């Protein structure tokens, strides 16, 4: 066996042993560790954004352990084994990549995306779910920004999309006008939702991942605000003790320092 295979099998064996011998691991259910899996996923996301490969290694191992843990519980319940889960994924990857394993070699990226959704639609039909929406595959529990982006991507792959980015931006401007003209708070909330949805769609058209873009801006805000805080602490001041002019000056200092790092 290869090094990867040996390590993978060792992890499988350890998880199985812990399920038998460790009181904490033994009492866990798929419901009890679900929130931990979500937390591990976000920790991996943070490591990716920070370009921290050492932390990525740790978090990928955690997620892999969780995957094996769920499969172990499923096998105990007589539902499926880890090998069956792996084989299901293998079959799906081969089926959904006919441009690699089938007769669509040389297909363009657009053709590949369209064919991907058609294959998924065929899979749903074979399961008797042919009337199931292409958007049903987007989990309801996803954060709203990511969910909007995934819904737009799936609709676009089925041909429901604007042809030109300029038309998408016109939609953004239309939503801005409608928000400004909304007379009540309830209508403003609805129009702001439409505006955010349109902006996410424009990002998609421009090849920008809206989630990544917003995450980077949030991180910049955090770093700059922390700079204002630390400058205040050096003078025994809190941000709330500063004037707007002082905060703005320190904000610009923080931005200037970013350009020189």
Sine and cosine of phi, psi and omega as CSV:
sin_phi,cos_phi,sin_psi,cos_psi,sin_omega,cos_omega
0.00,0.00,0.44,-0.90,0.05,-1.00
-0.97,0.24,0.19,-0.98,0.03,-1.00
-0.85,0.52,-0.67,0.74,0.01,-1.00
-0.89,0.45,-0.68,0.74,-0.02,-1.00
-0.91,0.42,-0.65,0.76,0.02,-1.00
-0.89,0.46,-0.73,0.69,-0.02,-1.00
-0.91,0.42,-0.65,0.76,0.00,-1.00
-0.89,0.45,-0.72,0.69,-0.01,-1.00
-0.90,0.44,-0.60,0.80,0.03,-1.00
-0.89,0.45,-0.66,0.75,0.02,-1.00
-0.91,0.42,-0.65,0.76,0.05,-1.00
-0.86,0.50,-0.70,0.71,-0.01,-1.00
-0.90,0.43,-0.65,0.76,-0.01,-1.00
-0.91,0.41,-0.69,0.73,0.02,-1.00
-0.87,0.48,-0.68,0.74,0.02,-1.00
-0.89,0.46,-0.65,0.76,0.00,-1.00
-0.92,0.39,-0.65,0.76,0.01,-1.00
-0.91,0.42,-0.58,0.81,0.02,-1.00
-0.90,0.43,-0.43,0.91,-0.01,-1.00
-1.00,-0.03,-0.58,0.82,-0.20,-0.98
-0.94,-0.35,-0.45,0.89,-0.06,-1.00
-1.00,0.00,0.84,-0.55,-0.02,-1.00
-0.84,0.54,-0.66,0.75,-0.02,-1.00
-0.93,0.37,-0.75,0.66,-0.02,-1.00
-0.89,0.45,-0.60,0.80,-0.07,-1.00
-0.91,0.41,-0.56,0.83,-0.08,-1.00
-1.00,0.04,-0.10,1.00,-0.04,-1.00
-0.95,0.31,0.50,-0.87,0.09,-1.00
-0.82,-0.57,0.18,-0.98,0.02,-1.00
-0.88,0.47,-0.51,0.86,0.03,-1.00
-0.96,0.28,-0.59,0.81,-0.09,-1.00
-0.96,0.29,-0.42,0.91,-0.01,-1.00
-0.97,-0.26,-0.01,1.00,-0.02,-1.00
-0.82,0.57,-0.74,0.68,-0.05,-1.00
-0.91,0.41,-0.49,0.87,0.04,-1.00
-0.94,0.35,-0.60,0.80,0.04,-1.00
-0.90,0.44,-0.67,0.74,0.04,-1.00
-0.88,0.47,-0.68,0.73,0.02,-1.00
-0.88,0.47,-0.68,0.73,0.02,-1.00
-0.89,0.46,-0.60,0.80,0.01,-1.00
-0.90,0.44,-0.67,0.75,0.02,-1.00
-0.94,0.35,-0.55,0.84,0.05,-1.00
-0.92,0.40,-0.61,0.80,0.10,-1.00
-0.90,0.43,-0.67,0.75,0.02,-1.00
-0.85,0.52,-0.68,0.73,0.04,-1.00
-0.88,0.47,-0.68,0.74,-0.01,-1.00
-0.89,0.45,-0.61,0.79,0.02,-1.00
-0.90,0.43,-0.73,0.69,-0.02,-1.00
-0.90,0.43,-0.53,0.85,0.02,-1.00
-1.00,0.07,-0.02,1.00,-0.03,-1.00
0.82,0.57,0.62,0.79,-0.06,-1.00
-0.99,-0.16,1.00,-0.04,-0.07,-1.00
-0.93,0.38,-0.52,0.85,0.02,-1.00
-0.89,0.45,-0.68,0.73,0.02,-1.00
-0.95,0.30,-0.57,0.82,0.07,-1.00
-0.85,0.52,-0.65,0.76,0.01,-1.00
-0.86,0.51,-0.69,0.73,0.00,-1.00
-0.91,0.41,-0.74,0.67,-0.09,-1.00
-0.94,0.34,-0.57,0.82,0.08,-1.00
-0.90,0.44,-0.64,0.77,0.06,-1.00
-0.89,0.45,-0.64,0.77,0.03,-1.00
-0.89,0.46,-0.71,0.71,-0.02,-1.00
-0.92,0.40,-0.60,0.80,0.03,-1.00
-0.91,0.42,-0.64,0.77,0.05,-1.00
-0.88,0.48,-0.66,0.75,0.02,-1.00
-0.89,0.46,-0.66,0.75,0.02,-1.00
-0.86,0.51,-0.73,0.69,0.01,-1.00
-0.91,0.41,-0.60,0.80,0.01,-1.00
-0.87,0.48,-0.74,0.67,0.02,-1.00
-0.88,0.48,-0.69,0.73,0.00,-1.00
-0.90,0.44,-0.60,0.80,0.03,-1.00
-0.89,0.46,-0.69,0.72,0.02,-1.00
-0.91,0.41,-0.61,0.79,0.02,-1.00
-0.91,0.41,-0.62,0.78,0.02,-1.00
-0.93,0.37,-0.62,0.79,0.05,-1.00
-0.88,0.47,-0.54,0.84,0.00,-1.00
-0.99,0.11,-0.03,1.00,0.00,-1.00
0.97,0.25,0.41,0.91,-0.06,-1.00
-1.00,-0.07,-0.82,0.57,0.03,-1.00
-0.29,-0.96,0.33,-0.94,0.02,-1.00
-0.98,-0.20,0.22,-0.98,0.08,-1.00
-0.87,0.49,-0.66,0.75,0.01,-1.00
-0.87,0.50,-0.63,0.78,0.02,-1.00
-0.92,0.38,-0.62,0.78,0.05,-1.00
-0.90,0.44,-0.68,0.73,0.02,-1.00
-0.90,0.43,-0.68,0.74,-0.01,-1.00
-0.91,0.41,-0.59,0.81,0.06,-1.00
-0.87,0.49,-0.66,0.75,0.01,-1.00
-0.93,0.36,-0.64,0.77,0.04,-1.00
-0.86,0.51,-0.75,0.66,0.00,-1.00
-0.88,0.48,-0.65,0.76,-0.03,-1.00
-0.91,0.41,-0.68,0.73,-0.01,-1.00
-0.89,0.46,-0.68,0.73,0.01,-1.00
-0.91,0.41,-0.68,0.73,-0.02,-1.00
-0.91,0.42,-0.59,0.81,-0.08,-1.00
-1.00,-0.01,0.05,1.00,0.03,-1.00
-0.82,-0.57,0.86,0.52,0.02,-1.00
-0.91,0.41,-0.32,0.95,0.06,-1.00
-0.96,0.28,-0.18,0.98,0.07,-1.00
-0.93,-0.36,-0.72,0.69,-0.11,-0.99
-0.95,-0.30,0.00,1.00,-0.06,-1.00
-0.77,-0.64,-0.61,-0.80,-0.14,-0.99
-0.97,-0.24,0.33,0.94,0.01,-1.00
-0.93,-0.36,0.46,0.89,-0.01,-1.00
-0.89,0.46,0.69,-0.72,-0.03,-1.00
1.00,-0.03,0.06,1.00,-0.01,-1.00
-0.93,0.38,0.48,-0.88,0.03,-1.00
-0.97,0.23,0.22,-0.98,0.00,-1.00
-0.88,0.47,-0.64,0.77,0.02,-1.00
-0.90,0.44,-0.66,0.75,0.01,-1.00
-0.92,0.40,-0.61,0.80,0.00,-1.00
-0.90,0.43,-0.71,0.70,0.00,-1.00
-0.89,0.45,-0.70,0.71,0.00,-1.00
-0.90,0.44,-0.67,0.74,-0.01,-1.00
-0.92,0.40,-0.56,0.83,0.03,-1.00
-0.84,0.53,-0.74,0.67,-0.01,-1.00
-0.93,0.37,-0.58,0.81,0.03,-1.00
-0.91,0.42,-0.65,0.76,0.04,-1.00
-0.90,0.44,-0.67,0.74,0.02,-1.00
-0.90,0.44,-0.61,0.79,0.05,-1.00
-0.90,0.43,-0.64,0.77,0.04,-1.00
-0.90,0.43,-0.64,0.76,0.04,-1.00
-0.88,0.48,-0.66,0.75,0.02,-1.00
-0.90,0.43,-0.63,0.77,0.00,-1.00
-0.90,0.44,-0.64,0.77,0.01,-1.00
-0.92,0.40,-0.43,0.90,0.05,-1.00
-1.00,0.02,0.03,1.00,-0.06,-1.00
0.99,0.16,0.33,0.94,-0.02,-1.00
-0.92,-0.40,0.55,0.84,-0.10,-1.00
-0.91,0.42,-0.34,0.94,0.03,-1.00
-1.00,-0.09,0.12,0.99,0.03,-1.00
-0.98,0.22,0.70,-0.71,-0.04,-1.00
-0.92,0.39,0.54,-0.84,0.08,-1.00
-0.89,0.45,-0.36,0.93,-0.02,-1.00
-1.00,0.09,-0.17,0.99,-0.02,-1.00
-0.92,0.40,-0.33,0.95,0.01,-1.00
-0.97,0.23,-0.10,1.00,0.03,-1.00
-1.00,0.02,0.91,-0.41,-0.06,-1.00
-0.86,0.52,0.70,-0.72,0.02,-1.00
-0.90,0.43,-0.48,0.88,-0.08,-1.00
-0.99,0.13,0.00,1.00,0.07,-1.00
-0.89,0.46,0.53,-0.85,0.15,-0.99
-0.82,0.57,0.59,-0.81,-0.17,-0.98
-0.84,0.54,-0.61,0.79,-0.03,-1.00
-0.91,0.42,-0.73,0.68,0.00,-1.00
-0.91,0.41,-0.63,0.77,-0.02,-1.00
-0.89,0.46,-0.68,0.73,0.03,-1.00
-0.88,0.48,-0.69,0.73,-0.02,-1.00
-0.90,0.43,-0.68,0.73,-0.01,-1.00
-0.92,0.39,-0.61,0.79,0.05,-1.00
-0.90,0.44,-0.68,0.73,0.02,-1.00
-0.90,0.44,-0.66,0.75,0.01,-1.00
-0.89,0.46,-0.71,0.71,-0.03,-1.00
-0.92,0.40,-0.65,0.76,0.04,-1.00
-0.90,0.44,-0.65,0.76,0.01,-1.00
-0.90,0.44,-0.63,0.78,0.01,-1.00
-0.90,0.43,-0.36,0.93,0.06,-1.00
-1.00,-0.06,0.10,0.99,0.05,-1.00
0.99,-0.10,-0.02,1.00,0.00,-1.00
-1.00,-0.02,1.00,-0.01,-0.12,-0.99
-0.30,-0.95,0.36,-0.93,0.14,-0.99
-0.96,0.27,0.52,-0.86,0.00,-1.00
-0.99,0.14,-0.60,0.80,-0.08,-1.00
-0.84,-0.54,0.58,-0.81,0.02,-1.00
-0.89,0.45,-0.53,0.85,-0.01,-1.00
-0.87,0.48,-0.61,0.79,0.03,-1.00
-0.92,0.40,-0.57,0.82,0.03,-1.00
-0.92,0.39,-0.65,0.76,0.02,-1.00
-0.92,0.40,-0.58,0.82,0.08,-1.00
-0.88,0.48,-0.58,0.82,0.07,-1.00
-0.91,0.41,-0.63,0.78,0.05,-1.00
-0.87,0.50,-0.73,0.69,-0.01,-1.00
-0.90,0.43,-0.58,0.81,0.06,-1.00
-0.89,0.46,-0.68,0.73,-0.01,-1.00
-0.93,0.37,-0.55,0.84,0.06,-1.00
-0.89,0.45,-0.71,0.70,0.02,-1.00
-0.88,0.48,-0.69,0.73,-0.03,-1.00
-0.92,0.40,-0.56,0.83,0.05,-1.00
-0.92,0.40,-0.70,0.72,-0.02,-1.00
-0.90,0.44,-0.51,0.86,-0.06,-1.00
-1.00,-0.01,-0.12,0.99,-0.03,-1.00
-0.91,0.42,0.81,-0.58,-0.11,-0.99
-0.99,0.13,-0.38,0.92,-0.07,-1.00
-0.85,-0.53,0.31,-0.95,0.03,-1.00
-0.88,0.48,-0.65,0.76,0.00,-1.00
-0.88,0.48,-0.68,0.74,0.02,-1.00
-0.95,0.32,-0.57,0.82,0.06,-1.00
-0.88,0.47,-0.67,0.74,0.02,-1.00
-0.87,0.49,-0.69,0.72,0.00,-1.00
-0.90,0.44,-0.68,0.73,-0.02,-1.00
-0.94,0.34,-0.57,0.82,0.05,-1.00
-0.91,0.42,-0.62,0.78,0.08,-1.00
-0.87,0.50,-0.69,0.73,0.03,-1.00
-0.90,0.44,-0.64,0.77,0.00,-1.00
-0.90,0.43,-0.72,0.69,0.02,-1.00
-0.88,0.47,-0.65,0.76,0.01,-1.00
-0.88,0.47,-0.66,0.75,0.01,-1.00
-0.92,0.39,-0.62,0.78,0.03,-1.00
-0.91,0.42,-0.64,0.76,0.05,-1.00
-0.89,0.46,-0.65,0.76,0.02,-1.00
-0.91,0.43,-0.62,0.79,0.04,-1.00
-0.91,0.41,-0.66,0.75,0.07,-1.00
-0.82,0.57,-0.72,0.69,-0.02,-1.00
-0.86,0.51,-0.68,0.73,-0.01,-1.00
-0.91,0.42,-0.50,0.86,-0.01,-1.00
-1.00,-0.02,0.11,0.99,0.03,-1.00
0.97,0.26,0.40,0.92,0.01,-1.00
-0.96,-0.27,0.78,-0.63,0.10,-0.99
-0.98,0.18,0.93,-0.37,-0.10,-0.99
-0.88,0.48,-0.62,0.78,0.01,-1.00
-0.89,0.46,-0.72,0.70,0.01,-1.00
-0.90,0.44,-0.68,0.74,-0.03,-1.00
-0.88,0.47,-0.72,0.70,-0.01,-1.00
-0.93,0.37,-0.61,0.79,0.03,-1.00
-0.88,0.48,-0.68,0.74,0.00,-1.00
-0.91,0.41,-0.65,0.76,0.03,-1.00
-0.92,0.40,-0.61,0.79,0.03,-1.00
-0.90,0.43,-0.63,0.77,0.02,-1.00
-0.92,0.39,-0.63,0.78,0.06,-1.00
-0.89,0.46,-0.69,0.72,0.01,-1.00
-0.87,0.50,-0.70,0.71,-0.02,-1.00
-0.88,0.48,-0.70,0.71,-0.03,-1.00
-0.90,0.44,-0.69,0.73,-0.04,-1.00
-0.94,0.35,-0.65,0.76,0.02,-1.00
-0.91,0.42,-0.63,0.78,0.03,-1.00
-0.90,0.44,-0.56,0.83,0.05,-1.00
-0.89,0.45,-0.68,0.73,0.04,-1.00
-0.87,0.49,-0.69,0.72,0.01,-1.00
-0.86,0.51,-0.76,0.65,-0.08,-1.00
-0.91,0.42,-0.58,0.82,0.04,-1.00
-0.91,0.41,-0.59,0.80,0.05,-1.00
-0.93,0.36,-0.67,0.74,-0.01,-1.00
-0.86,0.51,-0.60,0.80,0.02,-1.00
-0.88,0.48,-0.38,0.93,0.00,-1.00
-0.93,-0.36,0.29,0.96,-0.01,-1.00
0.85,0.52,0.63,0.78,0.01,-1.00
-0.82,-0.57,0.53,-0.85,0.15,-0.99
-0.99,-0.12,0.32,-0.95,0.02,-1.00
-0.84,0.55,-0.61,0.79,-0.03,-1.00
-0.91,0.42,-0.28,0.96,0.02,-1.00
-1.00,0.02,-0.16,0.99,-0.08,-1.00
-1.00,0.02,0.44,-0.90,0.12,-0.99
-0.99,0.16,0.30,-0.95,0.04,-1.00
-0.88,0.47,-0.59,0.81,0.01,-1.00
-0.90,0.43,-0.66,0.75,0.01,-1.00
-0.92,0.40,-0.69,0.73,0.03,-1.00
-0.89,0.46,-0.66,0.75,-0.01,-1.00
-0.91,0.43,-0.63,0.78,0.03,-1.00
-0.89,0.45,-0.70,0.71,0.00,-1.00
-0.92,0.38,-0.58,0.81,0.06,-1.00
-0.86,0.51,-0.71,0.71,0.01,-1.00
-0.92,0.40,-0.58,0.82,0.07,-1.00
-0.88,0.47,-0.68,0.73,0.01,-1.00
-0.88,0.48,-0.67,0.74,0.03,-1.00
-0.90,0.45,-0.65,0.76,0.00,-1.00
-0.90,0.44,-0.64,0.77,0.02,-1.00
-0.91,0.42,-0.54,0.84,0.01,-1.00
-0.89,0.45,-0.60,0.80,-0.06,-1.00
-0.95,0.30,-0.25,0.97,-0.03,-1.00
-0.94,-0.34,0.26,0.97,0.02,-1.00
-0.89,-0.46,0.00,0.00,0.00,0.00
